[in-house]
Amino acid sequence: MRGIISAAGYVPYRRLARSDIAAFMGGGGGKGTRAVASHDEDTTTLGVEAARLALRSGGGRLPDTILFATAQPAYLDKTNATAMAAALRLPADTGAYDFGGALRSGMGALATALRGNDSTLVVAADMRDGLPTSGDEAAGGDAGAAVLVGDGPEVLAELVGAAAATDEFTDRWRAPGERTSKLWEERFGENRYVALGQDALGRAMKAADIESGDIGRLAITGMHSRAVSGLAKKLKLADGVVVDDLTSSVGQSGTAHPLLVLASVLESLAVEGAPDGTVCVALHLADGADALVLRTTDALARWQPARPVSEQVGNGGTITYAKFLAWRGQLQPEPPRRPEPARVSSTAAHRNEEWKFGFVGSRDKSSGAIHMPPSRVSMQGGAVDEMEPAAMADAVGTVVTSTIDRLAYSPSPPIVFAVVDFDGGGRFPVELTDTDAEEIRAGSRVEMTFRRLFSADGIHDYFWKARPVRAGG
Amino acid sequence: MGSHGIYDKVAIVGMGCTQFAELWEKGLDDLIVDASTEAFTSAGIGKDDVDAYWFGTAQSGMSGITLARPLQLANKPVTRVENYCTTGSEALRGAVYAVASGAYDVAMAVGAEKVKDSGYQGLNAMNPPGDGTARTLTAAAMFSMVAPAYAQKYGVDEETMAEVLASIAVKNHANGAKNPRAQFRREITKEAALSSPRLAGSLGVFDCAGVADGAAAAIVVRAEDARNYTDKPLYIKALSFAAGSGSGLIDPGYDYTHFPECEAAAADAYAQAGITDPRRQLAMAEVHDCFTPTELVLMEDLGFAPRGTAWKEVLAGTFALDGDLPVNPDGGLKSFGHPVGASGLRMFFECWLQMRREAPAERQIATVDRGLAMTHNLGGYPGEMVSFVSVVGSELG
């Protein structure tokens, strides 16, 4: 039995109210909210956060391969999935590959993994931009999603049918290096996508040997919102079958979106205690259509999602439109008058990969003292080279004391900083993120999150920060 | 093994100190020449009479050439030192030990920093290439965590704590106002200190040392030779140094209410100097008041007040110019700014003036007859710090 072993979405903390766009610009925007990645997040970090959640609820299974899809890669030429593998501490014999560029690549990576043989972690993440007041700006969203695919009795949802419909037409396009897309007249795409969606879905159902009435949940996703809603209407399925596509709360998150909604569907079925054998269909419209038909198994009832998408959606914090524009480079506020950091040393970063990417300190075997960064000589007792690795990325801690630095360089000042004591030992003074300064005080509970601190000379500085522990976020 | 000190073996016989300020018209070379020339004149000697030089600068230059070229020294041994914000003290340490060892008859320490050429406010460290995981927090933010930790531990309410810190700023600015070499020569009110814009945590502009260019210099000889140069030498009673392991940053036992490196340096210096009651034996202390909570905590680390009581002593005026133990009678880092290479030697310069009764009348301390003065200089942050302490005296024995 091959299928999905675990799945998770990651919705960044900030939400932009679409009505703020019109209030600021005099036009644009709309109803609802869109998720906004923090200034210290990129598609790699969004993907890492989703993958951490998927692995945490994946019963300890590690993948043979990690595939990463995004239309907004942090690097070109250099594989982004390698940073993810490092952050997830996957063994060196894990294959790590990027599916880059196109919005179809997330669904494509998942379909490929489901049809493959080895255990594969499919990660997709995107940050969607549009020019101020554009439909893309309001409709877009930032998110990551990860699906662990493999074989065995832990499979929650078995693949029972799949189909692709590919068509060459120019509806949405973006030249390399540009942040925003261009669109053809909307009716053309709608016409194509509705037909392609029907075609792919029909053939996938046939392959799965089911009728449309057998479908328990249908997740239709795609950047073309009129095509998505038009297709949903045309299929005339029973009420409640076509699921909320999260565009009103998260926004359309590009390559990540079909995986994000699928993860959300599986999570809600698990929470609801849906009967075994519920048929879930993911149908994604991008340069054609891809349909995956999955049937839930008895393992779903035992599955415990680490942090369901619905909880994350409900636990966001606000961001002003002005700050959103600044974070996206559409507005350039005066930077702090401090020297910008130098680029990271590639050799030093590689030497310290376990620390920098994995947040692994060292624990003195005799005293138990935890050293972050890892140290060869113990601060207690002075033993030399008597350390074992201390994995701290999943540790939760308590703020001992904190401060706000209004002087230090930051891409988005001020810096909120805290001294954190971790449950089970270890102290680390660390920058906080996804927080408003007033929120942090002695006693605040925090957890670690993988972030991009800054970039210099095109090299991204990935490391860990702490963020408040919030239900779902 | 042991720290034996060099009690009364070496004496300072000449000093110089520039004004500390934003000296736009002066380069590093000018600062070096000004401070050195004043020191040579003070000791009544020339540059060729000095056998060896120690030059302290944190990041204004590299190697002994940075001193040798502007002074046109001919093949003298010149050592450049750096030790965070204790760099100036470190230069003196090298010179003093060189004389104490018998290697040289006359040695000179020069400390200088040209800070205001960077184009940025504040001090900005130039770090070696790294893996990108080091903290980028300012010193102000790191030290700002001391104030709430202290207040909580000793039950000082927020308003009182703010008043304590403001009192330290008011005192040091009042002293600096009487000092022509200080960067800031205006007294401030407690209200001004309390209402200044916040920079880091609860620390406002007036809680932080200024940023200035400056240089200072000292000439040292064997104690028995001192009176060949001056009638009023300053004898070195103790020099101590403590470099922390940095474990305070990651040790859950550290509570940000004291600086163990400073306690260790003070204990060593007091042992060397035979001091058992610093509050009453010392005539004055120059301490590293980079931020107001730093000075507060130092009053306890250096043994001037029992733990948890310095805040009351501050409010009582114990450390004022006319108090029981004047602290930073020259105005401190608060009034002088902090040209890193020079600050440690600037502290000695105030001891030089005060203990020789050469400070201006409005600043001369009444406690001078106690005969002993201390300088304390630190670098780094709470949890990861270096600390220097010296004791100097106006008499032998």
Contacts between the chains, C-beta under 8 A, distances in Angstrom:
chain1	res1	chain2	res2	distance
A	337	B	120	6.0
A	337	B	121	6.3
A	338	B	120	5.9
A	338	B	121	8.0
A	338	B	122	7.5
A	338	B	124	6.9
A	339	B	118	7.8
A	339	B	120	6.0
A	339	B	124	5.4
A	341	B	132	7.8
A	341	B	136	6.4
A	342	B	127	7.3
A	342	B	129	7.0
A	344	B	130	7.3
A	344	B	131	6.4
A	344	B	132	3.7
A	345	B	129	3.8
A	345	B	130	5.9
A	345	B	131	6.4
A	345	B	132	7.8
A	348	B	129	6.2
A	348	B	130	5.4
A	348	B	131	4.1
A	348	B	132	7.9
A	349	B	131	4.6
A	349	B	132	6.3
A	351	B	131	7.3
A	352	B	131	4.4
A	352	B	133	7.1
A	355	B	131	7.4
A	355	B	133	6.6
A	356	B	131	5.2
A	356	B	132	6.8
A	356	B	133	5.3
A	369	B	251	7.8
A	370	B	250	7.3
A	371	B	250	6.2
A	372	B	250	5.6
A	373	B	133	6.7
A	379	B	245	6.1
A	379	B	247	3.8
A	379	B	250	7.2
A	379	B	251	6.4
A	400	B	252	7.9
A	400	B	256	8.0
A	401	B	145	4.6
A	401	B	148	6.2
A	401	B	149	5.3
A	401	B	256	5.8
A	402	B	145	7.3
A	403	B	141	4.9
A	403	B	142	7.8
A	403	B	144	4.6
A	403	B	145	5.1
A	403	B	200	6.0
A	403	B	201	3.8
A	404	B	141	7.4
A	404	B	198	8.0
A	404	B	200	6.6
A	404	B	201	6.0
A	405	B	137	5.4
A	405	B	138	5.5
A	405	B	140	7.2
A	405	B	141	3.6
A	405	B	200	5.0
A	405	B	201	8.0
A	406	B	198	6.8
A	406	B	199	5.4
A	406	B	200	6.2
A	407	B	121	7.8
A	407	B	122	6.3
A	407	B	138	4.6
A	407	B	140	6.1
A	407	B	141	7.3
A	407	B	199	5.5
A	407	B	200	6.2
A	408	B	136	5.6
A	408	B	137	5.4
A	408	B	138	4.7
A	408	B	141	6.5
A	409	B	136	6.1
A	410	B	136	7.9
A	415	B	136	7.8
A	415	B	137	6.6
A	415	B	141	7.2
A	417	B	137	5.6
A	417	B	141	6.0
A	419	B	145	6.7
A	419	B	256	7.4
A	421	B	252	5.0
A	425	B	252	7.3
A	426	B	250	7.2
A	426	B	252	7.5
A	427	B	249	7.5
A	427	B	250	5.0
A	427	B	251	6.4
A	427	B	252	4.6
A	427	B	254	7.8
A	428	B	250	6.4
A	429	B	135	6.5
A	429	B	137	7.9
A	429	B	249	5.6
A	429	B	250	8.0
A	429	B	383	7.4
A	431	B	135	7.8
A	431	B	137	7.8
A	442	B	148	7.7
A	442	B	152	7.4
A	453	B	132	6.5
A	461	B	132	3.8
A	462	B	132	7.7
A	463	B	132	6.2
A	463	B	133	4.9
